[in-house]
Amino acid sequence: MTNARFDELIHPSTRLSLVATLAAADWAEFAFLKDRLALSDSALSKQLTTLEEAGYVATERRLSGSRRKVRARLTDAGREAFDGHIAALQAIVADATAPAAGGSA
């Protein structure tokens, strides 16, 4: 069972979208992430670095012909943090939509 825990690092919309995209794949190429999230190279690099420093993302840099390619994936810690954050958000929504006990608000 997932431990529900709101994660301030993942919560900003850009990082949440990035982590959600990575959660759906084993690895994702930098160019794919850039296009999918509509981010500049520098903005995506900054978000990946922040998540990598937290241990949530691993990146791999390799040469493809004469070009350097970067790809990223969620680490086990990143997947656990994402799952916990989603569980916490679901709990918040469930509490907000549950009928109030004892009458009207």
KOLBAGU-785954 format. One record per residue: residue number from 1; x, y, z of N, C-alpha, C in turn; residue in one letter. Coordinates in steps of 0.2 Angstrom, whole numbers, plus 5000, padded with zeros to 4 digits. Last residue first. Layout:
// KOLBAGU-785954
+-----+------+------+------+------+------+------+------+------+------+------+
: pos :  n.x :  n.y :  n.z : ca.x : ca.y : ca.z :  c.x :  c.y :  c.z : code :
+-----+------+------+------+------+------+------+------+------+------+------+
: NUM :    X :    Y :    Z :    X :    Y :    Z :    X :    Y :    Z :    a :
...
+-----+------+------+------+------+------+------+------+------+------+------+
// end
This chain:
// KOLBAGU-785954
+-----+------+------+------+------+------+------+------+------+------+------+
: pos :  n.x :  n.y :  n.z : ca.x : ca.y : ca.z :  c.x :  c.y :  c.z : code :
+-----+------+------+------+------+------+------+------+------+------+------+
: 105 : 4886 : 5115 : 5029 : 4892 : 5119 : 5030 : 4890 : 5126 : 5031 :    a :
: 104 : 4874 : 5103 : 5036 : 4876 : 5108 : 5031 : 4882 : 5112 : 5033 :    s :
: 103 : 4877 : 5088 : 5045 : 4873 : 5093 : 5042 : 4876 : 5097 : 5037 :    g :
: 102 : 4886 : 5078 : 5050 : 4882 : 5082 : 5055 : 4878 : 5088 : 5052 :    g :
: 101 : 4899 : 5079 : 5039 : 4896 : 5075 : 5045 : 4892 : 5080 : 5049 :    a :
: 100 : 4898 : 5082 : 5022 : 4900 : 5085 : 5029 : 4896 : 5081 : 5034 :    a :
:  99 : 4902 : 5071 : 5010 : 4897 : 5074 : 5013 : 4899 : 5076 : 5020 :    p :
:  98 : 4918 : 5074 : 5001 : 4914 : 5069 : 5005 : 4908 : 5074 : 5009 :    a :
:  97 : 4926 : 5082 : 4994 : 4920 : 5080 : 4991 : 4915 : 5076 : 4995 :    t :
:  96 : 4937 : 5084 : 5002 : 4934 : 5090 : 5000 : 4927 : 5088 : 4997 :    a :
:  95 : 4942 : 5071 : 5004 : 4939 : 5074 : 5010 : 4935 : 5080 : 5008 :    d :
:  94 : 4946 : 5068 : 4991 : 4940 : 5064 : 4994 : 4938 : 5068 : 5000 :    a :
:  93 : 4956 : 5077 : 4989 : 4950 : 5078 : 4985 : 4944 : 5074 : 4988 :    v :
:  92 : 4965 : 5072 : 4999 : 4963 : 5079 : 4999 : 4956 : 5080 : 4995 :    i :
:  91 : 4967 : 5060 : 4993 : 4964 : 5060 : 5000 : 4962 : 5067 : 5001 :    a :
:  90 : 4974 : 5063 : 4981 : 4967 : 5060 : 4981 : 4964 : 5060 : 4988 :    q :
:  89 : 4985 : 5068 : 4987 : 4981 : 5073 : 4983 : 4974 : 5070 : 4982 :    l :
:  88 : 4991 : 5057 : 4992 : 4989 : 5062 : 4996 : 4984 : 5067 : 4993 :    a :
:  87 : 4993 : 5049 : 4981 : 4988 : 5047 : 4986 : 4986 : 5052 : 4991 :    a :
:  86 : 5002 : 5057 : 4974 : 4996 : 5056 : 4971 : 4991 : 5054 : 4976 :    i :
:  85 : 5013 : 5056 : 4984 : 5010 : 5062 : 4982 : 5003 : 5062 : 4979 :    h :
:  84 : 5016 : 5042 : 4983 : 5013 : 5045 : 4989 : 5010 : 5052 : 4988 :    g :
:  83 : 5020 : 5042 : 4969 : 5014 : 5038 : 4971 : 5011 : 5040 : 4978 :    d :
:  82 : 5031 : 5050 : 4970 : 5026 : 5052 : 4966 : 5020 : 5048 : 4968 :    f :
:  81 : 5039 : 5043 : 4979 : 5037 : 5049 : 4981 : 5031 : 5052 : 4977 :    a :
:  80 : 5041 : 5031 : 4972 : 5038 : 5030 : 4979 : 5035 : 5037 : 4981 :    e :
:  79 : 5048 : 5036 : 4961 : 5042 : 5033 : 4960 : 5038 : 5032 : 4967 :    r :
:  78 : 5060 : 5041 : 4968 : 5055 : 5045 : 4964 : 5048 : 5042 : 4963 :    g :
:  77 : 5065 : 5029 : 4972 : 5063 : 5034 : 4977 : 5058 : 5039 : 4974 :    a :
:  76 : 5068 : 5022 : 4960 : 5063 : 5019 : 4965 : 5060 : 5024 : 4970 :    d :
:  75 : 5068 : 5036 : 4948 : 5071 : 5031 : 4952 : 5066 : 5027 : 4957 :    t :
:  74 : 5063 : 5039 : 4932 : 5061 : 5039 : 4939 : 5065 : 5034 : 4942 :    l :
:  73 : 5074 : 5044 : 4919 : 5069 : 5039 : 4922 : 5068 : 5041 : 4929 :    r :
:  72 : 5080 : 5052 : 4904 : 5079 : 5052 : 4911 : 5074 : 5046 : 4913 :    a :
:  71 : 5093 : 5056 : 4892 : 5087 : 5053 : 4894 : 5086 : 5052 : 4901 :    r :
:  70 : 5102 : 5065 : 4880 : 5100 : 5064 : 4887 : 5094 : 5060 : 4887 :    v :
:  69 : 5115 : 5064 : 4868 : 5108 : 5063 : 4870 : 5107 : 5062 : 4877 :    k :
:  68 : 5126 : 5073 : 4857 : 5125 : 5070 : 4864 : 5117 : 5070 : 4866 :    r :
:  67 : 5131 : 5068 : 4841 : 5126 : 5072 : 4845 : 5126 : 5069 : 4852 :    r :
:  66 : 5137 : 5061 : 4832 : 5141 : 5067 : 4834 : 5137 : 5071 : 4839 :    s :
:  65 : 5130 : 5046 : 4837 : 5133 : 5049 : 4831 : 5138 : 5055 : 4834 :    g :
:  64 : 5126 : 5049 : 4852 : 5123 : 5046 : 4846 : 5125 : 5049 : 4840 :    s :
:  63 : 5132 : 5047 : 4868 : 5133 : 5050 : 4862 : 5129 : 5046 : 4856 :    l :
:  62 : 5123 : 5051 : 4883 : 5127 : 5046 : 4879 : 5127 : 5050 : 4872 :    r :
:  61 : 5118 : 5052 : 4900 : 5120 : 5055 : 4894 : 5124 : 5051 : 4890 :    r :
:  60 : 5104 : 5049 : 4910 : 5110 : 5046 : 4907 : 5111 : 5050 : 4900 :    e :
:  59 : 5098 : 5052 : 4926 : 5099 : 5054 : 4919 : 5104 : 5050 : 4916 :    t :
:  58 : 5085 : 5049 : 4938 : 5092 : 5047 : 4936 : 5092 : 5049 : 4928 :    a :
:  57 : 5076 : 5056 : 4951 : 5077 : 5055 : 4944 : 5084 : 5053 : 4943 :    v :
:  56 : 5076 : 5058 : 4965 : 5070 : 5056 : 4962 : 5070 : 5054 : 4954 :    y :
:  55 : 5086 : 5064 : 4971 : 5086 : 5057 : 4971 : 5080 : 5054 : 4968 :    g :
:  54 : 5088 : 5077 : 4972 : 5083 : 5074 : 4977 : 5083 : 5067 : 4977 :    a :
:  53 : 5095 : 5079 : 4960 : 5098 : 5080 : 4966 : 5094 : 5078 : 4972 :    e :
:  52 : 5085 : 5076 : 4951 : 5090 : 5072 : 4951 : 5094 : 5073 : 4958 :    e :
:  51 : 5076 : 5087 : 4952 : 5074 : 5081 : 4954 : 5079 : 5075 : 4955 :    l :
:  50 : 5085 : 5097 : 4948 : 5082 : 5098 : 4954 : 5080 : 5091 : 4957 :    t :
:  49 : 5088 : 5093 : 4935 : 5093 : 5093 : 4940 : 5090 : 5093 : 4947 :    t :
:  48 : 5075 : 5094 : 4929 : 5078 : 5087 : 4929 : 5084 : 5087 : 4935 :    l :
:  47 : 5074 : 5108 : 4929 : 5069 : 5103 : 4933 : 5072 : 5096 : 4934 :    q :
:  46 : 5084 : 5112 : 4921 : 5084 : 5114 : 4928 : 5079 : 5110 : 4932 :    k :
:  45 : 5081 : 5106 : 4909 : 5087 : 5104 : 4912 : 5087 : 5106 : 4920 :    s :
:  44 : 5069 : 5113 : 4906 : 5069 : 5106 : 4907 : 5075 : 5104 : 4911 :    l :
:  43 : 5075 : 5126 : 4905 : 5069 : 5125 : 4910 : 5069 : 5117 : 4911 :    a :
:  42 : 5083 : 5124 : 4894 : 5086 : 5126 : 4900 : 5081 : 5125 : 4906 :    s :
:  41 : 5075 : 5121 : 4883 : 5080 : 5116 : 4885 : 5082 : 5118 : 4893 :    d :
:  40 : 5058 : 5125 : 4888 : 5064 : 5126 : 4884 : 5069 : 5121 : 4887 :    s :
:  39 : 5043 : 5114 : 4886 : 5048 : 5118 : 4890 : 5054 : 5120 : 4886 :    l :
:  38 : 5032 : 5106 : 4884 : 5032 : 5113 : 4881 : 5037 : 5117 : 4885 :    a :
:  37 : 5031 : 5093 : 4887 : 5029 : 5098 : 4892 : 5030 : 5105 : 4890 :    l :
:  36 : 5034 : 5087 : 4875 : 5028 : 5085 : 4879 : 5026 : 5090 : 4884 :    r :
:  35 : 5046 : 5092 : 4872 : 5040 : 5093 : 4867 : 5034 : 5092 : 4871 :    d :
:  34 : 5054 : 5088 : 4882 : 5054 : 5095 : 4881 : 5048 : 5097 : 4876 :    k :
:  33 : 5053 : 5074 : 4881 : 5050 : 5078 : 4887 : 5049 : 5085 : 4886 :    l :
:  32 : 5059 : 5072 : 4869 : 5052 : 5070 : 4870 : 5049 : 5074 : 4876 :    f :
:  31 : 5072 : 5076 : 4872 : 5068 : 5080 : 4867 : 5060 : 5078 : 4867 :    a :
:  30 : 5076 : 5067 : 4882 : 5075 : 5074 : 4883 : 5071 : 5078 : 4878 :    f :
:  29 : 5067 : 5051 : 4882 : 5072 : 5056 : 4879 : 5070 : 5063 : 4881 :    e :
:  28 : 5064 : 5041 : 4896 : 5061 : 5046 : 4891 : 5067 : 5050 : 4889 :    a :
:  27 : 5061 : 5024 : 4902 : 5066 : 5030 : 4901 : 5062 : 5035 : 4896 :    w :
:  26 : 5049 : 5018 : 4905 : 5055 : 5016 : 4908 : 5060 : 5022 : 4908 :    d :
:  25 : 5034 : 5028 : 4909 : 5039 : 5026 : 4904 : 5045 : 5023 : 4908 :    a :
:  24 : 5026 : 5035 : 4918 : 5023 : 5031 : 4913 : 5028 : 5028 : 4908 :    a :
:  23 : 5034 : 5043 : 4925 : 5031 : 5037 : 4929 : 5028 : 5033 : 4924 :    a :
:  22 : 5037 : 5054 : 4917 : 5042 : 5049 : 4918 : 5039 : 5042 : 4921 :    l :
:  21 : 5025 : 5061 : 4918 : 5027 : 5058 : 4912 : 5032 : 5053 : 4912 :    t :
:  20 : 5025 : 5064 : 4932 : 5020 : 5060 : 4929 : 5021 : 5057 : 4922 :    a :
:  19 : 5036 : 5072 : 4932 : 5037 : 5066 : 4935 : 5031 : 5061 : 4933 :    v :
:  18 : 5031 : 5083 : 4924 : 5037 : 5079 : 4922 : 5038 : 5072 : 4925 :    l :
:  17 : 5020 : 5087 : 4931 : 5019 : 5085 : 4925 : 5025 : 5081 : 4922 :    s :
:  16 : 5027 : 5091 : 4943 : 5022 : 5086 : 4943 : 5021 : 5083 : 4936 :    l :
:  15 : 5035 : 5101 : 4938 : 5038 : 5095 : 4940 : 5033 : 5090 : 4941 :    r :
:  14 : 5025 : 5111 : 4934 : 5030 : 5108 : 4929 : 5033 : 5102 : 4932 :    t :
:  13 : 5018 : 5113 : 4946 : 5015 : 5110 : 4941 : 5020 : 5107 : 4936 :    s :
:  12 : 5025 : 5107 : 4962 : 5024 : 5113 : 4957 : 5022 : 5109 : 4950 :    p :
:  11 : 5026 : 5094 : 4969 : 5020 : 5098 : 4968 : 5020 : 5103 : 4963 :    h :
:  10 : 5039 : 5089 : 4972 : 5035 : 5087 : 4966 : 5029 : 5091 : 4964 :    i :
:   9 : 5042 : 5095 : 4984 : 5046 : 5096 : 4979 : 5043 : 5094 : 4972 :    l :
:   8 : 5031 : 5093 : 4993 : 5032 : 5099 : 4991 : 5037 : 5100 : 4985 :    e :
:   7 : 5021 : 5080 : 4994 : 5028 : 5081 : 4992 : 5029 : 5088 : 4989 :    d :
:   6 : 5011 : 5071 : 5005 : 5011 : 5077 : 5001 : 5019 : 5079 : 5000 :    f :
:   5 : 5009 : 5054 : 5006 : 5013 : 5060 : 5008 : 5013 : 5065 : 5003 :    r :
:   4 : 5003 : 5039 : 5009 : 5001 : 5045 : 5006 : 5005 : 5051 : 5010 :    a :
:   3 : 5011 : 5024 : 5004 : 5010 : 5029 : 5010 : 5009 : 5036 : 5007 :    n :
:   2 : 5002 : 5011 : 4996 : 5006 : 5017 : 4996 : 5005 : 5022 : 5002 :    t :
:   1 : 5004 : 4994 : 5000 : 5000 : 5000 : 5000 : 5004 : 5006 : 5000 :    m :
+-----+------+------+------+------+------+------+------+------+------+------+
// end
